[in-house]
Amino acid sequence: MRILLNREKEKTMALVDVIISCTDSLKQVADWNSHSNPAGKFVVITSRLLSDAHRYILRCLSAHQVVRHCVIFTSISEAAHSVFPDSPLGPDAYREYESLLVQDYDELNKKSGAKPRQFGSKVQAKIKFEDGGRSKLSPSGEDVPHLEASSSGRDFLEQTPLDSTEDAVFKLDVSVHHFPMILCPLSPRVFVLPSEGLMAEAHLSSEHEDSIGPGFPPLSTGMLSDTDDVPPGATLTAHFLYHLAAKMDLKMEIFSLGDMSKTVGKILTDMSSLYDVGRRKRSAGLLLIDRTLDLLTPCCHGDSLFDRMFSSLPRRNRISNTQGKGSGLQLKLGSSYLQRAPLDAQIPLTKILNDEDWQINNFRLLESVEAFLCGWNSGDSDSQVTGLINLGQKIHEKESHSSAEILIGSFVSSETFRGTPFLEAILDRRTKDGGLLVKKWLQETLRRENITVNVKSRAGFVTKPELQAMIKALTGSQSSLLKNKAIIQIASATLFALEETNCTKWDAFSSAEKILSVSSGETSQSLAAQIGDLINKSALLGSQVNKGKSEMSKGLLSLQDAILLMIVGYILAGENFPSSSSEGPFSWQEERLLKDAVVDALLENPSVANLKFLDGIREELEKNVCKSKSEKDTEKLDIDDFDDEQWGEWGDEDVEDDSKNEQAYGDVQLKLELRDRVDNLFKFLHKLSNLKRKNIPLRDGSLTMEGNFSEDSYMGKGLLYKLLTRVLGKYDVPGLEYHSSTVGRLFKSGFGRFGLGQAKPSLADQNVILVFVIGGINGVEVREAQEALAESGRPDIELLVGGTTLLTPENMLDLLLGDSSFF
């Protein structure tokens, strides 16, 4: 994760790595135990609440007893701390926390039997944290764990004369500062919020009739009033955008589309009116958009190489997914947090190399590290060399695991940022164009390094063997690998996305979505038939996988994939069949067939659909499947082994009938329970089909096609493209609200009668436009936003695109129906 620093008028941008920005990093730093000379200062940078980071900070301070100064930088402002539901701190949050941290630390020392900040004895201190740091602050110290064992303090004593430390007592100095600008830039023009930071994890809506999920704004029904509780995610988003504009020295002209965006715009306007009076800044436009106005685009598999790469690459697992019971990293029931998929996409570079190449490069790496250590510290080289030998043995024992840890690439090159121009160019390309661009970069790099590769190349086409051969050639030497790491990582990510398994599934999704789109332009019967066909095919895939025929199932979609396509189908039905009611876009008979198909598919193979609405009955469904299989096998054996002597055993069939009746009754109850769950699923699908009818900006026809726009330019485009096309063309967009400042409202209401009123500014008149989608963005929308800007004929406009997170179709399914949903 990186921090976007002050962006002045010369349009420079500096990126700096953060030390601590999420819960996982806090835990890793807390567990760190240094054996080198202990430092006297300790710095924490976090994107979480101070109360969330509190126990980790205490853990670090207790493990390093010699620290005298603790400086904490948090991206959450004091005002945001005071209004956040889970924060125990008030308006003066930073000063309160400074005193509470010192108080809690002194009480920990007292419980361990040590005087505050005294180092004359070897204090045994160690903290046992069972809740992972989610508990509230405890000024009394009752909830603070005990101390046992500290090695860094002993190291300090061994290197310091006793007469200088025996009676030395130091007071811990704590200072807390606001450090905004913790974000994840994908390029100089595109950014999202840290996936495990508080701003992205906070709820954007509470559970009510018009909510879609905690990760999305509610429907824009126009019923949201100023008296309603503002979701914590909206408040944090407003504070983030305000400080972003302040660091870039911009005065924002705020426009919003959607109820939640209007709420964020009002908070931003109030903050700007309080703090920015009389300050001269460069003017810029801020366009806020609710994600719920367009759920279709992020659910679909569009033509974007960036989306293909990001969706196919493995991600770093959250620690909360691997922790056992009692882990504080798990979500609290009823809390204001939701789990988002980590943005740390990792490129498995070892898969690009074959086993023999990897072993050779691995031993070269060990030899180089050994030589470096010998030259760095000759007195301690023996222990280091022994560690290297042990490492080599581990590589032989667990080659795949070790190789994945030692040689793995990052989606964004963070060492020198040489990969930034490559990633920026990829964001603006479709799949084919992006692949050809990567191929061109590889060829230019090989030519510059004077490396020849014997591989067949076809103009206008990109093949996997071609890319793999060029990547291997560049990784042949360590100097070439380090020098060209940025293009190697981007090319490896492209190669991984174009692998047969990833490419086939993405293309299958894309083809199915095109069929659904075409069917939605015909009749509801045609669309319902296509959705039912997808569900039935997914049931066929489940049966093939159960029979071990994995090769036959290649290219087919699972039941979970079919449910995602069913979401797409229902949204399309709501957009194309305006006469549909709240009961659903399809007739009773059509929807009944769809429900039966889903129930039968789940009864056939419930394990393939890892969705929240099956919680509580999934194990029973799996047991029922196993029982049915065993009964079929038993019946087959009975028929084969049947003989005349078994005629006499038929008198005991009454007992068997009773057990079969009980089993049949249990099966019926399970099926009825499953039908109830499926009925609730379809009620949720009805809500999704009503997006156009309930969202006022869509209902009023503000983004419908008019005579000024060609059908080809609008066909298959998302909301962001359509909105920017209208705004940059200076066409009216009903529902787009401008938030004027206090001075502007005064001119409009008071001085307007004297002819001194201010004209409403236009977003197209701004030279800098920042578009922020509350709920998240994807790669297709970034490309389409740049296309809309290029088609407007306004090269003087600098367009920045941001969002709450980076969305993939998998993320959308999880946010709508998975663990991160209200369902």
N, C-alpha and C positions, 0 to 999 in steps of 0.2 A: 504494500500500500504506500501511497505517496502523498505528499502535501503540496498543493498548489500555492506558491507564495505570491507576493505582491506583483501584480501585472500592470506595469506603468504604461504610459502612452507610446513608448517605443516598441510596445508589443513583444516584450521579452517574457519568458516563462521559465521559472526555476522549479525543479522537482527535487525533493529531498526525501530520503527514506525515513520512516518513523521507527521508533524503537518499540513501542508497545501500542497497538491499536485495537486489539480485540481480546476476548477472554482467553483464547488459546495461547496467544503470545504472553499474556499476563501469567498464565500458569507455567509456561516454559521458563520465563525469567525468574519467577518465584522459586522454581526448583534449581536454578543455577547456583552452584557452589564454587566460588573461585578459590584456586590454590596459589594464585599469584599475589603480588603485593596488594593489600586491600585498599580500596579507594575511600576517600573521605566524603565524597559527594555522590548522591544517587538521584537520577533523573528518570521520571516516568512520563511517557506520552501515551494518552489513552483516548479512545473514542467512546468510552462508556461512562456511566454515572460514577461519581466518586464513591458512592456506597457499594457499587458492584466491584470496584477495584480495591476497596478498602482492605480486605483480608489478604489479598495478594501483596499489597504494599507492606502490610505488617509482616508478612512472611519473609519478604526480602530484607526488611530492616532488621528482623530478628536473626536472620542467617548471617548478616554482615554487621556485627555489633560496632564496628569502628566508624560507621557512617555518621557524620555530624550534620550534614546539610541534605535535606530531601526537597527536591523541586519537582512539582507535579504540573504537567500541562494537560489540560483536558479540552476536547473540542465541544463539550457541552457547556453553554454559558450559564451564568448564575441564574438568570431569569428562567431558562429552561429547566434547571435543577429544581427551582421552586414550584413550577407548575406540573412537573412530571409526577404521575400518580405513585410510582414506586420509590420516589426519592424522599428521604426523611429530612432533607435539608431545606432551609427557608430562603428568603430573598438574599441574605448575606451568606450564601452557601460556601464560598471559598474560605472566608474567615472562620466560619463554624467548623468546617472540616479540618482546618489547620489545628485548632485547639483540640478537636476530638481525636485526631490521629496522635498527637503528643500524649494526650491523656490515656488513650488505650495502650500506647506503647509502654508508658511508664507502669501501668498496671500489669502488663505482661512481664515486665522485668521484676516487679514485686512478687508475682506468683512464682517466678523461677528462683527467687531467693537472691537476686542480684540488685545492687543499688543502681539507680538510674544512670545510664551512660558511664558505668565504672568498669574498668578493664584490668583491675589488679589481680583477679582470680580467673581461673579457667571456667567460664560459665557453660554449663551443659544446657543447650537450648535447641529446641526443635518444635515446630508447630504442626499439629495434626488438624488438618482441615477436612471436615467431612461434608460440608455443604458447598464447597467449591467457591465460596465468596459471594453467594447471592443473598445472604442474610443481611438484615438491616444493621445500621451502626448501633453500637451499644455503648453509650457514654459511661455507664456504670461498670463496664468491663465484664458483666456476667456472662455474655455470650462469646467472650474471647477465649480461645484455646490456650492450653498450657504450653510451656517451653521445655525443651530438652535438647541438647547437642548443638554446638556451633563450632565449625572448623576454622572459618576465616578469622574469627576473633583470636583463636589460638595461634594461627599463623602470624597475626599482628604482634602478639606478645613475644613470640619467638624472635622476631626481628627488631623489637624495641626494648631498650633498657628498662629494667623493672623500676628503677628510681624515678623514671619519667612518667610511668603509667600507673603505679601502684595506688596512688591516692587521687588520680586524675578523674574528675567527674565532668562530663560534658552535657550540655543541654541540646537536645535535638532541635534543629532549626528547620521548620517546614514552611514552604511557601507554595501556594496554588495560583496558577495563572491560566487565563483563557487562551487556548491555542486552537483557533478554528481551522478551516481549510484542510481537514483530513478527508481526502477523497481518493478515488481510484481513476486516474486519467488513462483512457485507452489511446488517446492521441491528443495533440494540442487543442483539438476542437470537440472532443467527446469525453465525457466523464460519467461515472456513477458513484454512488456512496459505498463505503466498505460493507461487505455482505454481513459481517459479524459485528459491526458497530451498532450503537444504539439507534442512530438515525434510520438505518435500514430495517432494524428488527422491531421498531415500535409499530404498534397497530395504527393503521390508517382509517379504520372504522370499527365501531362497536357492533355487536350482534343485534340486528333488528330487521324489520321487513325489507328495507331497501338496501341492505348490505349484501355484497357478493362474497367477501372473505376479508380477513384481517389485513391481508397484504394489498388490498385495493381500496380506493375511495368508494363511498356509497354511490348509488344511482343519483343522477342529477335531476331530481324531481322538482326542484325549486321550493321544497318545503323546509329546507335547512334554515333555521333562524339563528339570530345572534345569541339567544338564550341557551341553545343546545350546547352540550359539553363538546369541546373541541378535542378530537383524538390526539394522543400524544405525538403520533407521527406527523400530524399537520403542524403542530407547534415547533417541533424540531426542524422540520423542513423549512419553515419560514425563517427561523433563526440562522440556519445554515446559509440560505440564499442571501440574507441581509449581510452577513459577514463576508460572503463571497464577493458581493458587490463592493463592500468597503475595502477589501484587500486589492481589488482591481481598480479602485478609485473611480467607480461608476455611479452615476445617479440613474436609478432604474425607473423607466416608465412601464408600469405594471399592467398587463392584460391577462385576463383569465377566462377559461372556458370550462365550465363544470362547477358544481356546488363546492367541492372540496378545494378546488383551485381558487374560488372566490374567497373562501375562508382564509387560506394562506395569503392571498393578496391583501386582505384587510389587515391581517397581523403585520405584514411587511410594511404597509402604508403607515400604520400607527407607529411602528418602530422608526421609520424614516422621518416622520414628522417630528418625533421627539429628539432625535440625535443629529439630524443632518440640516438643521435650519441654518441658513446663511453660508453654507459651504458650497464652493464652486467645484463641480465635478463634470466629467465627460458624460454625456447622456447616452443611454443604451436602453433597448427594449427588452422586457422580460415577458415571455409568453408561457403561462402556466396551463397545463392540460391534464384533465382527469384520465387515468388509464381506462376506467370503465366506459368511456365513450367509444373505445375501440379495443375490444378483447379478441377480435378475430385475428388481427395481424400477428400478435405474438404467439397465438395458438397454432399458426400455420407454419409449414416448412417452406420458406420463401427462397428465392434465388439469391443467396448471399454466401460467398465463400467463408466470410467471417463467422456467420452463424453455424455453418457446417463444422468448422474447426472447433469452435467453442462448445458445441453440443456433443461432439464425438470424443474430445479429449477427456481423460480422467481428471477428477477434481480431488483436491486434498480433502480427506474426511474430517468432519467435525469431531472434536473430542467428545462431545455429548452423545454421538452415535455409538461410541465404544465404551463409555463409562458404565459402570454397573449401578446398582440401586444406591440412592443416596447422593449421587453426584449433583453438585450445585449447578452444573452446566446444563442440566435438563430443565425444560420449561416448567415454571410453576403454574399450577392450575389457576386460571383466572387472572394471570398476570398480563402485562401489556407487551409481551415479547412474542415474536414468532421466529421460527427457524427458516433461514434462507440458505440456499445452496452456496457454498464458498465460491468465490470468484477466482480462486487460485487454481487455474487450469494448468496441468503439468504435462509436459511433452516427453513421452518415453523414448528418449534418444537411443536407448539400448536395443529397441526393436528394429531400428533402422540398420544397425550393424548385425552381422551374423555372430554366432557364438565364438568362432575362432578369432575374428577381429576384435571382439570385446575382450577376450582374455589377454590378447597381446597388448591392447591399449591400456588395460587395467594394470598389468605388471609394469608397463612404462610409467604409469601414474605413480605407483608405489615407489619405484626407483627414484623418480624425480622428487617426491616428498621426502624420501630418506636422505638424499643428497642435500636438500634444503635444510633439514633439521640438523644434520651434521655441521653444516656451515654456520647455522644460526646459534647453536648452543652445543659446542663440542663436549662440555662437561656432563651434559645430561642426555647425550645422544644414544647411549646404550638402552635406556628405558624406552625411548621413543622408537628405536629400531625394533625392540622386542614387541612393542605394540603394533608396528607395521607387519611383522611376521604373523602375529595373531590375526591381524586383519586379513592377510592373504589366505590363512587357513579358513577363516569364516567365509571368504569368497568362494573357495572350493566347495565348502559344505552347503552353503545357501547362495548359489550363484545368482539366481533370479532376484531374490530379495535384496541382496547386497548391491547388485548392479543397478537396481531401480533407485536405491538410495544415493549411490555415489554419482551416477551420471543421469541427471534428469534435467530437462529444460523448462524454462518458464515461458508462458504465452507472451509476456511482455518482458523484454530484456531490461533488467533493472540495474545492471552493473554500470554500463556506459551510456545507456539509452540510445545506442545506435540502431536499435530495432524500432524506434518510434516512427521514423519515416516509412518503413516497410509496412507496419501495422496500419498507419494512417492511410496509405494507398490501398491496402486490402479492404478497409472499411467501405471504400467507395466503389468496389468492384463486385460484379456478379461472379458466379462460380467459374465459368469458363474464362472470362477475362482475367480474373484473379489468378487462376492457375497458370495462364500464359505469362502473366507478369512475373510470377515467382520463377518460372522457367527462364525468363529473360535475365532476371537478377542472378540466378545461378550461373548462367553462361558467361555473363560479364565478370563475375567474381572469379571463375575458373580462368578466364582469359587474363585477368589481372595478376593472378598467382602463377601463371605459366604452367597450368596443369591441363593435360589432355585426357579426354575420356572417350573411349571407344564404345559408343552407344548409338543406336539408330534413333534418329529424331525426325519427326514429321512436323512441318510448319502448320500452325493453327491447331495443334493437338498436344495434350499433356498426358503422358502415360506414367504409370507407377514405376516400371523398371528404369525409365529415363531419369526421373527425379531421384530414385534411390541410388543410381550409379553416380550422379553428380554430387549428392550429399556425402557418399562414402569417399569420393575423391577429395572433398574439402576437409574431411575429418582424418585424412591419412597421417597428418603430422599435428603435433600439439600446437605449434605456432599458428598454423592455418586454422585450427579449431578455435583457438582463443581470439584470433583476429577477426574471424568471420562468424562468430557465434550467433550474431543477430539473424543473418540470413539463413544460417543452418537451422535455427529454431523455427523460423517462419516456414521454411521449406519442409521441415519434418512434420510440423502441424498440418500443412497442406497434404502431405503424403498420407498421414494418419487419417485425415478426413476422406481421402479418395480410396481408402482400402475397401475391398469388396463388401465386407459386412456393413460398414458404416454407410457407404455410398448406396448400397442396394436398399437399405431400410429407409434412408432419407428420400430416395427416388420413389419408393412405394408410397410413402406418406404424401409426397407432392402429387403423384398421379391420382391418388384417392381424393385429395382435396380439390383437384381440378374437376374430377367427375362430379363431386358434390356441388361444386359451384355451377357447373353446366346444368345439372339436374334442378338446382334451385331456381333457374330461370325458366323452367318448364312448368311442372305441376307438383303439388305436394305429394301426390301418390308416387311420382317418379323419385323424388328425394327420399321418401320414407323407404322405398324399395331398395335404394342404394345403401342406406344406413343399415337396413336389415341384412343385406348381403354381406356387408363388412363384418357384422357381428357373427354371422354364421361361418364365415371363413376363418375368423379368429378362433371359434370353437373347434374347427378342423385342425388348426395349428396346435391347439392344446392337446388334442387326441394324438397327433403325430409325435409331439414331444414326449408324451407319456409312453408311447410305444418305442421310443428310442430312435425315431426317424428324423433326426435333426437336419440331415441334408435335404430332405424333401421339404422341410418347412422354411428353407432359406428364401428370403424375399417376402414371406407372408408376415402379417401383422398380428400381434397378440391381442387378447381381449382388452388389456389396458390401453393398447394403441387404438383399438376400435372405439373405446369409450371416449378417448380424446377426439377422434374423428366425429363421434356422435355429438360432442359439444360444438364442434365446427358446424355440423349439419343443422343443429337447432338454431345457432346464431344466424346462419344463412337463411333459414326458413323464416325467422322473425323479420329479417331485412327485406325479403322478397315477397312475402305474403302478408301485406298490411292488414288484411281482414282477420288475421288470426287473433284469438282472444287470450285471456289469461289462462284458459284451460289447455293451451298448447296450440302449436301451428298445424298439427295433424288431426285427422278425424279420430274418433274413438276406436274404430276398427284398426286403423293403421298403427296407432300407438299401442294397442293391445298386442299386436303381432310383435312390435319392437320389445315390449316388456317380456313377453314369453321367450323371445330369442335371447335376451340378456339373462333371464333366470336359468334357462337351459344351459347356456354357456358357463355360468358360474357353478352350476351343479356338476358340470362335466369336469371343470378344472378351475377351482377357486383360487389356487395358489398364484396364478399368473396375474391376478388383479390385486395389487397391494394398495388398496384404497381404504379410506377411513370409514366408509359406510358399511364395510364388512367386519369392523372390529366387534369382537364378542362372539361371532358365529363362524369365523374363518376356520378355526380348528375343528369345529363340528362338521363343517362342510368337507374338509380334507379327510376326516375320519370316515365320513359317509362314502366318499369316492373310493377310499381303500377297501371299505367293506364291500362295496358293489363289485370291485374287481375280484376280491377273494371269493365271493359267492359265484361269480361267473366261472372262475377256475374250478371251484368245487363241483358245480353242476356238470361241467365238461368231464371231470374225472368220474363222477357218478355214472354218467351215461356210458363211458368207456368200460367201466368195471362192473357193469350190471350183469347179474346171473340169476338163475332160477332160484337159488337158495335164499335170495333176499325177499322173496314173496312173503315169507313168514314174519318179517319185521314190520309190515305195513300196519299192524295194529297199534303201534306207538306213535302214529302220526298226529294224534290229538295234542300231545304235549308240544310237538314241534310246531303245530299250528298256533298255539297260544303265544309261543315266543316270537313267531313270525308276525302275529297281529300286533304285539307290543312294539316290535321293530318298525312295522309299517306306520303305526301311530306316531312314533318318534320322527320318522321320515316326513310325514305330513306336517307335523308341527314345525320342523326345520324349514320345510319348503314355504309354509305360510309366513314364517318370520323373514325369510329371504325375500318373499314377494313384497312385504311391507317395506323392507329396506329399498328395494328397487322402485317402489312407488314414490318414496321420498326423493330418490335420485331423479326421477322424471319431474317431480315438482320443482326441483332446483333447475332442471333443464328448461322448464317453462319460464322461470325467471330470466334465464339467459336469452331466451327467444324474445322476451319483452324489452330488451335493451333499447331498441329503436323507439318503441312506443313510450317507455317511461323516461328516457333521457330527453329532456326538453330541447337541448340544442340539436339533437337528431330528429326529434319529432317535428320541429318547426321547419325542417327542410333547409337548414342553414348550410349544410354540406352536400346537398344533392346536386346533380349535374344540371347545368344550365346551358343556354345556347352559346355562351362565351367560351365554353370548354369542349374540346373534342372528346368523343367517346373513347378513342384509343388512349389518350393521356390519362384518363380516369380509370380505365379498366384494370382491375386487380390492384389498385393502389390503396394504401392505408390512409387513416385519418390525418396523419401528420403531413403527408404530401398534399392532400386536398386542402387542408387548412392553410398551409404556407402558400400554396398557389393562389388562393383567394386573397390572403392578406397582402402578399407582395404585389398582386395586381390591383390592390386598393379597392377590392369589391367588399360590399357589406357582408358581415357575418353575424346574423342574429344570434344572440346568446353570448357573444364575445364582450366582456365587460372591461371597461377601463377604470382603474383605481387612481383617482386624482388625490393629490396631497392635500393637507389642511389649507395651504395657501390657495391651491387651485379651487377647492370647494368654496373658499371665501370669495374669490373672484366670480365664481359661477353663480352663487346665491346672492351675495351682498352687492357687489359692484356691477353685476351684469345689467342691472336696470339702468345704469348710467352709460352703458356701451363699453364698459371696460372688461367684459368677460373674456376668458381665455378660450381659444379654439381647442377642441379635443384633438390631441396628437394622434398621428397614425403610426402604426408599428412599422410600416414600410419606409417611413422617413428617417428611421434610425440607421446609423452605419454599423452598429453592433447589435445583434439580436441573440438573446439567450433563450432557448426553448428548453423547458424542464417539464418532463412527464412524471406526474406524481403516481407512482406505482411501478415504473420501470420502462425500459426501452429494449429494442433488439437491433441487430445489425441491419436488417432490411429497412427499418425506419431511418437509420442514420444515412444510408445510401439514398433513400427517396427524398430526404430533406435536402441533401446536396443537389439532387436532380431538380427539385423545385426551385432552388436558388439559381442554378445554372439556366433554367428555362425562363426565369423572370428577367434576364438581361441586366442584372444588378451585380456586377463583379465587385463593386465597392463595398458591399455588405459583408461583414464578417459574422458568420453563423456558428454559434456554439450550441451543442445538443447535450443535454444531461438528463438523468433519470434516477429514480430511487435505487434501482438495481438493473443488472443485465439479465434479460429474460430469455429463456428457451422454451419450446413447447413442453418439455418435461417439467420445467419449473411451473408453468401455467397449470398443468394438471395437478401438481402438488398443492398449489395455492388455492385451487378451486375445489378439489375433492380429496386431497391428501392430508398429511399430518398438520399442515399449516393452514387448514381451512376451518370454517365454522360448521361444516357439514356433519 
